[in-house]
Amino acid sequence: MPHATELIAIIALGLVFAFAGGMLAQRLRLPPLVGYLIAGIAIGPHTPGFVGNGELAGQLAEIGVILLMFGVGLHFSIGDLMAVRAIALPGAVVQIAVATLMGLALALGFGWSAGAGIVFGLALSVASTVVLLRALEERGLLDSDKGRIAVGWLIVEDLAMVLALVLLPALAGPLGGEGAGAAHAAGGPLWLTLGLTLAKVAAFAGLMLVGGRRLVPWLLDQAARTGSRELFTLAVLALALGIAFGSAELFGVSFALGAFFAGMVLAESDLSHQAAANSLPLQDAFAVLFFVSVGMLFDPGILLAQPLAVLAVLAIILIGKSIAAVAIVLAFRHPLDTALTIAASLAQIGEFSFILVGLGIGLKLLPLEGRDLILAGALLSITLNPLFFAGIGRLVALLDARPGLAARFERRGAGPLPQVSGARGRRAGHAVVVGFGRVGSSIGRALDAWDLPYVVVERDRRRVEELRKAGRETVFGDAAAPGILEAAGIGRARLLVVASPDAHQARHLIAIAREANPGIDTLVRTHSDAERRHLEAEGVGLVLMPERELGFGMTLYALRSLGISEGEARVFVDSSRAESRSDPVPEAAPALGAPELRPHREALGGE
């Protein structure tokens, strides 16, 4: 098969099998990641049928790693980490140390080297970002104190793994592998090897934090000013892949670290939400191929050949890490249900584990058997994680019914977590105005006159800059893209105003807003009678057709001009307006989620 055809085959069949596996996993109420890994097993060399090109899959996986790490950096929040640093920082460090020591002990029991045991233990210590966030979202815990601690804990774990990715190549030689540390193995001083590695990383980090913080947002701003979505998306991907490649070529650091810094630098820009939204489809596609490529490496025969070893690995992930997490959280005087929730959140392993395993194999530190055990542990722990959460829920209910029993385990006394600073984080009861053209700006002027709070969402970069100069809080981006309405505080807003005429977008925005905030009121414009009737049937607070309102205004003037009194003319127009809005919609149908309207002054007094 020609090389180009093999590339197409591995992409096409990888995505097709991943889709089938993901759908099956979803039907079984499992994370789709399980399906992606199984898809990789199906097209891997250890199962019959089509066998994909492992070398090409590995190169595609590298792109997946770069985009995954770019996403990690893009969503890295120092504010979220600082808010829970008192528990997340020591907790994550201690839990990583405990899990690594357990993995090291198990590896030594297998007869492996200490270097293999360290890589093995580190891979067992870090939870999957994808699985943890999905589990917290499904249970409505993401914005709770439990969720914030878990996310902060995960941020520290991710940072620790980034550090491990930097240091492992330098330490590979002394640990018995091959890598940058080979010079030390041949007699060179270890401190020199580590010093050179850290100096290269420091030089790259300094360049990114000093020059990159100015250059990267400026380049994206130039792309955004063109108004071309394609150019903006291309700029995001070029920066992510270009910085990752350049960091590896010029500074000798990993693709992963370069991509992480690229995302972290961009995260400080107001363009970060739209950058994340535009890169998300490609990031998702290559992340799927990454998981498929990992599955291709897995030999399922290990489940039968070494069942006890697999169970031992699973015990460390599910039981060892959980006990350590519970003990640490209770030691900081947090409630027992918080400790159990965090333990359940972390009782799995995922993408960083796979990256570490790949690095360990490449450095000749980890045997192939270790890779299979890690992959088996990941598959089983991710599959069992929902059941683990369910068991934790029942245990919490049991302890709630027996407060005396719970009191034996916990000593409460931890203070409330500090709130993350920032205007958008505190904003509540405001309006979100999507589109600030002629219609949106007229609404904005009225809200300004009454001093009512609102946030504008606008995708014209020049207009965004003008609004910000005028002191209006504005979010740049396409409101329908993931994360944009969230950045405008839609979850705590009182009103959504869709001032753009796109009917399809209006439906999508209403769905996003109601999912985040079921009680939000909505105001929409449209140019179609059919669309107006549909939106009114869906319970939208008010749907206006500009052409119809123009007709009513002209009708009022015509009647007055022809001698009809103003009172009679207004009654006629108001009656016509009421008739036009009431046609097939049942008169008693209330607006879904629309709060009772109150005078503006009263609303201001209540804020």
N, C-alpha and C positions, 0 to 999 in steps of 0.2 A: 504493500500500500504506500503511495507517495506520502512524503512527510507532511505536506500541506493537508492532504486528505485525512491523515491521522489526527492532525490538530482539530479539524472540523469534527471528526468522529468523536474525539474525547470530550469536546465542548458540548456537542449536540446530545450524545448519549448520557453524558454526565448530568446535564440539566433535565433531560427527560426522565431518567431513573430517579433523580433527586426529587422531581415533582411528584412522581408516583409514590416514592417513599415518604415524602413529607405529608401528602394527602392521607396516606394510610396511618401515619403516626397521629395526625390531627383527629382522624376518626376514632382512634383508640385513646384519645385525650392525653397524648404524649407530646412533648416538645418536638417540633419538626426536625430539630437537629438530629434526633434519633433516626428519622427516616433518611436524612442525608448520609449519615454514616453507613446505614444499611445499604443504600444505593451504591456507595463506594465498594462495599464488600461484594455486592452482586456483580460488579464489572471488574473486580480485582483478580489477581492471578490465583487466588486460593479457592475460587468457586468456578464451576463449569460454565461454559458459554463464552460470550464476548469478553475479551481481556483488553482493557484500555492500556495505552502507552503510559507507563508509570513515569517516565522521564518528562514527558510533556505535561502530565498531570501535576508533577512536582513544580514545574515552572509556573503553571497557572496558579498553583497554591501559593507561590511566593507573592504574586500580585494580590491574592486574597489576604495574605498576612499584612502586606503594606497597607491595603485599604482598611483592614480591621484595625490596625494600630493607628492609622490616621483618624478613624472614627473614635477610638478611645481617647486620643489627644484632643479631638474636637469637642468631646463632651466632658473633658476633664474640668472639674469645678473645684478650685481651691477654696471657694466659699463654703461649699458643701462639706469639704473635708475639715476645714477649721471649725465648723459648727459642732462636729462630733469628735474632734481630735482627742479629747480626753479619754474616750473609750475605744475609738476605732484604731488609733495609732498603736498603743501598747497591745490592744487585743489582737490585731492582725499580726503584729510582729511575733508575739508569743505563740499564737496558733500556727503560724508558718514554721516556727522553730520546733514546736511539738510534732507537727505532722512530718516535717523533714527528718527528725530523729526517728520517728516510727518507721518511715520509709527506709531510712538508712539501716536500721536494725533488721528489717525484713530482707533487704538486699544482701546484707552480710550473711544472713541465714541461708540465702540462696547460693552463697559462695561467690558473690560478685565483689568487685573492688569498692573501695570507699568512694571514689569518684562517681561510679555508677550509682551508688546508694544515695549520694547527695542529689544528683539529677533526678533520680527516681522519687526521692522524698519531696523535692521542690515541686515536681509535677503533680504529686498527690495533694499538695497543700493549697493550691489556688483554685477557686471556684470559677465557674463559667459566668461571664457577664450577661450573655444572652439569656441563659436559663434563670439566673437570679432575678433579673429585671422583669422577665415575663411572669415568673411566679409571684412577685410582689404586686405587679399590675393586676393580675387576675384576682387577687385577694383584696384589692383596694388598700394595700399597705404602703405603697410607694411614698406617699407624703406623710406617713405617720412617723413617730419617733423610732419605731422598730425598723421601718424601711430606711430612714435616714441613716441610722447606725449601720445597717447592713450594707448600704451603698457606700458609705464612708469607709467601712471595713474593706470592701472590695477595691476601692480606689487605692488604699494602702497596699493591698495584695498585688494589684497591677503594677504599681510603682516598684515594688520589691522584685517582681518578675522582670521588669525592664532593666533593673540593676543587675539581675542575674544574667540576662542575655548579654550585657556588656562585659561582665567579669569572667563568665565561663570560658570564652575562648582564650583569655589570658592565663587562666588557671588550668587549662586542659592538660598541659604537659606535666606539671607536678601531680595532677590527679590521675595520671596514667593514660591520658588520651593524646590526641594530636591537635595542635592549634597554635595560637600565638605564643602559648607558654612552652612550646617545644624548646625554645632557646634555653629556658631555665632547666629543662630536663637534661640538656646537653652540657650543663655546667654554668649557664648564665644566671645571674642573681634574680630571684623572684621579685624583689622590690623594684628592680629596673623594669621588668616586664609589666608589672601592675602600674608602675608610675607612668610608663609610656602610654598604656591603654587609657588610664584616667586623664592624662594630659590631652590626648586626642579627643576624648569625649568632652572634656572641659572646653577645649578650643571650639569644637562644633557647637556646644551648648551656648557658649559666649557669643559666637557669631550669630546664632539664631535669635537669641534673646536681645541682642543689641541691634544688629542689622535686620534680621528677619522680622522683628516686630514692626518695623517701619516699611520694609520692602514688600512683604507678603500682602498685608492689607492694601497697600497702595496699588499693587498690580491687580488685585481683585476689584478694587474700586474703579480702576480704568476699564476693566472688562464690564463691570456693572453699568457704567455710564453709557456704554454703547447701546444698551437696551436689548441686546441679543442674549437670549437664554443659552443658546448653544455655545457662544463664546465664553460666557460666565462659567458654564459647566466644564468646558475645556480648560479654562484657567485653573479651576479647582483641582482637576485631575492632573494637569501638568505640574502644578506645584507639589501635590502629594507624591507623585511618582518621581518627579525630577529631584526633589529634595532627598527622597529616600535613596535614589541611585547615586546622587552626588555625594551624600554623606558616606556611603560605602566606598566610593572610588577615591575620594579626596582625604577622608579622615579615618578610613578603616573601620568605621562603626557599622552596625548591622542595618539592613533595610528597615527593620522594625523600629529601631530607635530613631532613625531619620524621619520616618513617617509619623511617629508619635510626636516629635518636636514640631513638625510641620502643622499638625492638627492643633497642638497646644498653643502655638503662636497665633494661629488663625482664630482660635476660640476667644481671644481678647477683642476681636473686631466685631462690630455690629453686623457684619456680613456673614457671621458664622452660621446663623440659623438657615439662611438660604443656601449657603455652601453645603451644609449637611444634607439639606433636602435634595439638592441637585445631584450630589454624589451618591445618595442612598441607593438608587436602583443598581448602579454598577457595583457598589460596595456589596450589596446583598447577593448579586449574581456571582461575584468572585469569591465571596465568603462561602457560598454554597459549594462552589468547585473546590475550595480549600477543604471543607469537611468531607466531600466525596473523595478527594485524593488521600485524605487520612484514612478513610474507610478502606480504600484499595490496598493499603499497607497491612491491614489487620488480617491475621490468620485465625479464623473462628475455631480452628482445631484445638487451640489452647484451652478452650472451655472444657473439652473432654480430656485433653492430655494432662492438664494441671488444674483441676477444679479447686483443690485446696489453696493453691497460690492465688487464684482469682478471688476466692472467698476472703483470703487474708487482705488482699488489696481493697476489696469492697468494705471490709470491716474497718480499715483505717479511714476510708473516705466517709462512711456513714456513721460509724460509732466513735472512732478515735477523735476525729475532728469535731464532732458534735459535743462530746464530753468536754473537750478542751474549751470550745466556745462558750458552753453553758457555765463552766467554772469561772472563766474570765469575766463574763458579763455579770454574774452574781457577785464576784469579788468587788466589782465597781458599784454594787448596791442598786442595780437595776432590777425591775420585777422579773419573776420567774418566767412569765409568759413572753416577755421580751427576749430573754435568754434562749428559750426554746424556739422562738420564731427565727432568730438569727442563726441558731444551730441548723435548723431545717433549710434555711436559705443557702448555707455554705456546704451542705452535705452532698456535693457533686463536684465534678471537675469537667473542664471543657477546653476552650480554644487555646489559652495560654499553656495548658498542659501539653497540647499537641505541638505547639511551637517549641517548647523546651525539649520534648522528646526528639523532634527533628534535629535540633541543635546538638543534643547529646549523641545521637546516632552519627551525625556528620563529624563530630569531634572524636569519634571512636571511644566515647566514654560509656555509653549505654549499650548493652547487648540487645539484639533484635527481640529476644524474649521479653525484655523490659518494655519495649514498645507495645507488644501484644497485650501484656498485662495492664498497661496504662489505658489502652484503647478499650479493653474489656471492662475495666473499672469505670471508664467514662460512660460507655453504653449502658451499663447496668445501673449506675448511680443516677444518671439523667432519667432513665426509665422509671426508677423507683422513687424519684424525688417527689412527685405528686402524692404518692402513697405515704411518704415520710411526712409531708405537710399535713395530710389527713390524720395521721396518727398523733402528730403534735397537737392538732386541734382537739382531738378527743381527750388527750392528756390534760390540756389546759382546762377543758370543761370539767373534767374529774377533779382537778385541783381547786377550781372555783367552788365546787360543791363541798369541798373539804378544806376550808381556809387554814385550819390548824395544821394539816399535813403540808400545805404550801409554805407555811411560816417556818417549818423546820429547815427548809432549803434556802430561803432568801432572807436577807437583811436589807430592807429598802432604805433609801436615804439619798439616792442620786437626785440632783436637782433637775429641773426641766432643761431641755436642750435649747441653746440660743437659736434665735431665728436667723436665717440667712439674710444679710443686709441687701439693700437694693430697692429702688422705687418700684420696679415691676413685681418684686416679691411681696411688697406691702399693699399694692394697689387692690382695691375691692370696691364693688358697687359702681363701677365705671361703665362707660359705653366703649365698644370696639367698633370703629368706623373703617370698613374695608373700601378703599378707593377714595381719593381726595381730589377728584375732578370738580366739575361745576356743581354736581349734586352733593358730593361729600363735603366740599368746602362750605357750602351754604349751611349744611347741618352743623359743621364745626363752628361757624360764626355764631349760630344760635346758642350752642353749648357754651362757647366762650362768654357770651353776653350774660348768661345765667350762672357762670362760674361752675359749670358741671364738668366733672372729670371725664376724660376720654383718651383713648389711645388710637392712633391712626396706623393702619396697615397699608403700605403703598409699595408698588414694585417699580416705580419710576425713581431711579437713584437721585437724579437732580432735584426732583420734587421733595424727596426725603430730606435732602440737605437743606433746602429752603425752609421746610417745616421745622426742622431742628433749630435752625438759626432763629426762627420766630418763637422758640420756646415750647413748641408742641411735642409731646412724647410720641415718637414714631418708630415703628418697626419696619425694616426693609425686607421685602420678599413677597412671594406669591402666597396669599392667605390660604390657598388650598394645599400648599406643600406641608409635609409633616413638620411640626414644631413651631410654625410661624404664629398661628393663633395662640398657642401655648405661651410663646414669648410675649404676646400682648395681654396675657393674664385672663384668657377667656374663661378659665375655670372659676374665677371669682367675679366676673363681670355681671352687670345687670341687664345690659342690652347689646345686641349685635345688630349693626346697621350695615347691610350689604348695598353699597351705593353704586356698584358696577352692574351693568345690565346683563351679564352672562348668566342665563337661566341655569345651565348645568352646574356652574360654579356655585350659584346661590344654594342649590339643593345640597351640594357637597359641604359647603360651609355650615349650613344649618345642622347637618348630621354630625359634623365634628364638634360644633358648639354644644349641642344637646348631649353628646356622649360625655363631654367634660363637665357640663353644667346643665343638668336637666331642667332647672327652673329659669333659664335665661329667656328674656323676651327678644323678639326678632322683628326687624323692619327691613323690607326687601323691595326693590324696584324690578319691574319686568316690562317687556314689550308685547306679551302674548296673553290673550284672554284664557287660553287653555292652561298656560303656566300659572296664571293668577289663581284660577280655580283650584289647581292642584295644590299650590302652596297654602291657600286658605283652608282646604280640606285637611292639610297636614298640621294645621293649628298655628301657622305663622301669625304673629300679632297684627301686622298690617302689611298689605301688599299694594303698592301703588304702580299705576301705569302712567308714565309721563304724558303720552299722547292724550289719554282720557282726561287727565287733570287739566291739560292745556285746553281741551274742548270745553270743559266746565267753566274755566276762566273766561274764555271768549264768549260763551253763552251768556254768562252773567253780564258782561259789558254790552252785548247786543241787546238784551232785554232792557237794560237801563237806558241805552241810547234811544230805544223805540218807545219810551214813556212808561215802562213798567216800574213800579216803586221798588226801591232797593230791598225792602223787607220781603215783598212777594217774589222778587227775582231770586233772592237767596234761598227762600223756602223751596222754590222749584228746583234749583241746582242741587241743594242738599238732598232733596227727595230722589232726584235722578242719580246722585252719587250713591245713596243707600240702596236703590234698586239694582244698580250695576254691581254692587258688592255682595248682594244677598242671593243672586240667582241660585245655582244648584246647591249652595251650601246650607245645611240645616241651621235654622235661626238660633237654636239653643246650643249649638256646638261651641264650647269655650275655646279660647286660644290656648294651645298646649303649653303649659309652663309659663304663661304670661302673668306676671305679677299684677296685682290691682294697681291701676294708675292713680298716682297721687299728685297734688300740686307740686310744682318744682321746688317752691320754697320749703315745703314740708320735707321733701326728699333731701334738700340740702341740710336741713336741721338734723335729719336722722343719720347723716354720714359721720 
